[in-house]
Amino acid sequence: MTTAATPDVVSTIITTIKEAFNWLNSEIFSVGETAVTYGSVVRFLLILVAAWILSFVLQKALQRYADYRNSLAPSSIYALKRITHYAVLLVGFLIAVTSVGIEMTKFAIFASALGIGIGFGMQNLISNFVSGIILLFDKTLKVGDFVELESGVTGEVQEINIRSTIITTNDNIDIIVPNSEFVSGRVTNWTMRDTYRRIKVGFSVAYGTDKELVKTAVLEAAGRVPHTLTDTHHRPPQVWLVEFGDSALKFELVVWLKPEAVNRPGAVHAAFIWEIHTSLMEHKIEIPFPQRDLHIKSWNGEKAQVHVMRDHTAVKSDSEQQPAPEPPSKNDAAGEL
């Protein structure tokens, strides 16, 4: 009796389970002659989740392979991982649509609706998506590059996503930039091919100053800045006289930077300015200032006289007592890196 009852119990359990999940066969809507049920929607979502997990596993495998081989550039691995992710998701989506019962020929209805949506409000989204694909294939921009946008934003590229690229500034601020801005706008890539860069730091001295003394002083200042390229056989620091100003001789310190200093333009410029000022003071080289001559034709009916009015920042004459120079302080910008 027990043996005969067992099939009936199993049959009852199976029937109960089928009735419990019978709601999955309920129709939600139909596409043409294809009925979309709750079960097909669940199957659609499960396939998408499986595609996402597969993409994650493949990306991890590619990263481990790159770490093992140690021969591929990080930017190439990043681009390969992103392309693999998009390809797996696309294939998974197509399989999920087919599993619902919608043939690709009938899927043209959704394609038409999508086209209308693109025409009315998704132009920017599609433009940024296509621009992101171009950036991944192109070699002009990659993760780790230090870039300057046309708007003046500077920072290091952290991620290149579907819609946007994340840039981190030197103040540790993350800026989300649409991908289309990199394709249609002008972008300055400071580290595209080479990490060695030359900068020009401008300064001025008073007329009558010995040019050779200025050169000696400023080269000493460049040598004290740790950002200066130490291998100066082919790229030594130079001092250029660039202009005869209204009240000063204008010079430029032309110096090559170490690779690690390229991403800190503000701190590097401040470090050189600090040391240049210190060196000019040590060699007693006058730093000019704007001056104005005021000619008074009459004063209380007296004879016309000429007086020279100077700003309160004027340098005192040699006859005036000069204060004792203060000991040099620490150059904070030089240690920014």
C-alpha positions in Angstrom: 0.0 0.0 0.0 2.9 2.4 0.8 4.5 1.7 -2.6 1.3 2.4 -4.4 0.7 5.6 -2.5 4.1 7.1 -3.3 3.5 8.0 -6.9 0.2 9.7 -5.9 2.1 11.8 -3.4 4.7 12.8 -5.9 2.0 13.6 -8.5 0.2 15.7 -5.9 3.4 17.7 -5.1 4.1 18.3 -8.7 0.6 19.4 -9.3 0.7 21.8 -6.3 4.0 23.3 -7.5 2.6 23.8 -11.0 -0.5 25.5 -9.6 1.7 27.7 -7.4 3.7 29.0 -10.4 0.8 29.0 -12.8 0.7 32.8 -12.6 3.9 32.8 -14.6 1.9 31.8 -17.6 -0.3 34.8 -17.3 -0.1 37.2 -20.3 1.1 40.8 -19.6 1.0 42.1 -23.1 1.6 40.9 -26.6 3.9 41.9 -29.4 2.2 41.0 -32.7 1.2 37.4 -32.3 3.7 36.8 -29.4 2.3 36.9 -25.9 4.7 38.2 -23.2 4.1 36.5 -19.9 5.5 36.9 -16.4 7.6 33.8 -16.9 9.1 35.2 -20.1 10.0 38.4 -18.3 11.6 36.5 -15.5 13.6 34.5 -18.0 14.6 37.7 -19.8 15.9 39.2 -16.6 17.8 36.0 -15.6 19.6 35.9 -18.9 20.6 39.5 -18.5 21.9 38.8 -15.0 23.8 35.8 -16.3 25.3 37.9 -19.1 26.4 40.5 -16.5 28.1 37.8 -14.3 29.8 36.3 -17.4 31.1 39.7 -18.3 32.4 40.3 -14.8 34.2 36.9 -14.9 35.8 37.5 -18.3 37.0 41.0 -17.2 38.6 39.4 -14.1 40.3 36.8 -16.3 41.6 39.4 -18.7 43.1 41.4 -15.8 44.8 38.3 -14.3 46.2 37.4 -17.7 47.5 40.9 -18.1 49.1 40.8 -14.6 50.7 37.5 -15.4 52.1 38.4 -18.8 53.1 42.0 -17.8 53.5 42.9 -21.4 50.3 44.8 -22.2 49.8 48.4 -21.4 47.2 49.2 -18.7 45.3 51.4 -21.2 45.0 48.5 -23.7 43.8 46.1 -21.0 41.2 48.7 -19.9 39.9 49.2 -23.4 39.8 45.4 -24.0 37.8 44.9 -20.8 35.3 47.6 -21.6 34.7 46.3 -25.1 34.3 42.7 -23.8 31.8 44.0 -21.3 29.7 45.7 -24.0 29.9 42.8 -26.4 28.8 40.2 -23.8 25.9 42.4 -22.7 24.8 42.9 -26.3 24.8 39.2 -27.0 23.0 38.5 -23.7 20.3 41.0 -24.6 19.7 39.5 -28.0 19.5 36.0 -26.5 17.1 37.3 -23.8 14.8 38.9 -26.5 14.8 35.7 -28.5 13.9 33.6 -25.4 10.8 35.7 -24.9 9.6 34.6 -28.2 10.1 37.8 -30.1 11.9 37.2 -33.4 14.4 39.6 -34.7 12.2 40.5 -37.6 9.4 41.4 -35.2 11.9 43.3 -33.1 11.8 46.0 -35.7 8.8 47.5 -33.8 11.0 48.1 -30.8 13.7 49.4 -33.1 11.3 51.9 -34.6 10.1 53.1 -31.2 13.8 53.4 -30.1 14.6 55.4 -33.2 11.7 57.8 -32.4 13.0 58.2 -28.9 16.5 58.9 -30.1 15.2 61.5 -32.5 13.3 63.4 -29.8 15.5 63.2 -26.7 18.3 60.7 -26.8 20.7 62.3 -29.2 23.2 63.3 -26.5 23.0 59.8 -24.9 23.8 58.0 -28.2 26.4 60.6 -29.1 28.2 60.1 -25.8 28.0 56.3 -26.1 29.5 56.3 -29.6 32.1 58.8 -28.5 33.0 56.4 -25.6 33.5 53.6 -28.0 35.8 55.8 -30.2 37.9 56.8 -27.2 38.4 53.1 -26.2 39.6 52.2 -29.7 41.5 55.4 -30.3 44.9 55.9 -28.8 44.7 59.7 -28.2 43.1 59.3 -24.7 43.6 56.6 -22.1 43.2 56.0 -18.4 46.1 57.7 -16.5 46.6 60.6 -19.0 46.8 64.1 -17.7 44.5 66.3 -19.9 43.4 69.9 -20.2 39.9 70.5 -21.6 38.9 73.5 -23.7 37.0 74.8 -20.7 40.2 75.0 -18.7 39.6 71.9 -16.6 42.8 69.9 -15.9 43.1 66.5 -14.3 43.9 62.8 -14.6 41.6 60.4 -16.5 40.3 57.8 -14.0 37.6 56.0 -16.0 36.1 56.0 -19.5 32.5 54.8 -19.1 29.5 54.4 -21.5 28.3 58.0 -21.2 31.0 60.0 -19.6 34.7 60.1 -18.5 35.7 60.8 -14.9 38.6 63.2 -14.4 40.2 63.8 -11.0 41.8 67.2 -10.6 44.9 68.0 -8.5 42.5 69.1 -5.7 41.1 65.6 -5.6 37.8 66.7 -7.2 36.1 64.2 -9.5 34.6 65.9 -12.6 32.3 63.9 -14.9 32.8 65.0 -18.5 30.5 63.8 -21.4 32.5 61.7 -23.9 31.4 63.8 -26.8 33.4 66.7 -25.4 36.6 64.7 -25.9 35.7 63.9 -29.5 34.2 67.2 -30.7 36.2 69.6 -28.5 39.9 70.5 -28.3 41.7 68.5 -25.6 45.3 69.0 -24.6 46.9 65.6 -23.6 50.0 66.4 -21.5 51.1 62.7 -21.3 50.0 61.2 -24.6 53.4 60.2 -26.1 56.1 61.4 -23.6 56.0 62.4 -20.0 58.9 65.0 -20.3 57.6 68.5 -20.5 59.2 72.0 -20.7 57.7 75.0 -18.9 58.5 78.7 -19.1 58.4 80.7 -15.8 58.3 84.4 -16.4 59.9 87.1 -14.1 61.2 90.6 -14.4 64.2 92.6 -13.2 65.0 96.3 -13.2 66.8 98.0 -16.1 70.5 98.2 -15.6 70.8 94.8 -14.0 73.6 92.6 -15.3 72.1 89.8 -17.6 74.8 87.3 -16.7 74.1 87.8 -13.0 70.4 87.3 -13.6 71.2 84.1 -15.4 73.5 82.8 -12.7 71.0 83.6 -10.0 68.0 82.0 -11.7 69.9 78.8 -12.7 70.8 78.4 -9.1 67.2 78.7 -8.2 66.2 76.0 -10.8 68.8 73.7 -9.3 67.2 74.0 -5.9 63.8 72.9 -7.2 63.4 69.1 -7.0 61.1 69.1 -10.0 63.9 70.1 -12.4 65.1 67.3 -14.7 68.5 66.2 -13.3 69.7 64.7 -16.6 70.5 68.1 -18.2 73.0 66.9 -20.8 70.5 67.4 -23.7 67.8 69.5 -21.9 69.5 71.9 -19.5 67.7 74.8 -17.9 68.0 78.1 -19.8 67.3 81.8 -19.1 65.9 83.8 -22.0 65.6 87.6 -22.3 62.2 87.8 -24.0 61.1 91.5 -23.9 62.0 95.1 -23.0 59.1 96.1 -20.9 57.9 99.5 -19.9 59.8 99.5 -16.6 61.6 96.1 -16.5 63.6 93.6 -18.4 61.4 90.5 -18.9 63.0 87.1 -18.6 61.8 83.5 -18.8 63.3 80.4 -17.0 62.9 77.6 -19.5 63.2 74.3 -17.7 62.4 70.6 -18.3 60.5 68.8 -15.7 60.7 65.3 -14.2 57.9 62.9 -15.4 56.2 62.9 -11.9 56.0 66.7 -11.9 54.0 67.0 -15.1 50.7 66.4 -13.4 51.2 69.2 -10.9 51.5 72.4 -13.0 50.3 74.8 -10.4 52.6 73.5 -7.6 55.5 73.3 -10.0 55.1 76.9 -11.2 54.8 78.1 -7.6 57.9 76.2 -6.6 60.0 77.9 -9.3 58.6 81.4 -8.5 59.5 80.9 -4.8 63.1 79.9 -5.5 63.6 82.6 -8.2 62.5 85.3 -5.7 64.8 83.9 -3.0 67.8 83.8 -5.4 67.2 87.3 -6.7 67.1 88.6 -3.1 70.4 86.8 -2.3 72.1 88.4 -5.3 70.6 91.8 -4.5 68.9 92.0 -7.9 66.1 94.6 -7.8 62.6 93.4 -8.7 60.8 96.3 -10.5 57.4 97.7 -9.7 55.0 100.0 -11.5 56.1 103.7 -11.2 54.3 106.9 -12.0 55.8 110.4 -12.4 53.6 113.2 -11.1 54.4 116.7 -12.5 53.0 119.6 -10.5 52.9 122.8 -12.5 52.0 125.1 -9.6 51.6 124.9 -5.9 50.2 127.9 -3.9 51.4 130.2 -6.6 55.0 129.0 -6.4 57.2 128.1 -9.3 56.5 124.8 -11.1 58.4 121.9 -9.6 58.7 118.2 -10.5 58.1 115.5 -8.0 58.3 111.8 -8.4 55.7 109.9 -6.6 56.3 106.2 -6.0 54.2 103.3 -4.8 54.6 102.3 -1.2 56.1 99.0 -2.6 59.1 100.9 -4.1 62.6 99.7 -3.3 64.5 102.1 -1.1 67.6 103.9 -2.6 71.1 102.9 -1.7 71.4 105.8 0.7 68.6 104.4 2.8 69.4 101.7 5.4 68.4 98.2 4.2 67.0 95.8 6.7 69.0 92.6 7.4 67.9 89.8 5.1 65.7 87.1 6.8 66.8 83.5 6.6 65.2 81.6 3.7 61.9 79.8 4.6 60.7 76.4 3.4 59.4 76.2 -0.2 56.1 74.4 0.4 55.3 74.0 -3.3 58.5 72.2 -4.0 57.3 69.3 -1.8 53.8 69.1 -3.3 54.5 65.8 -5.1 
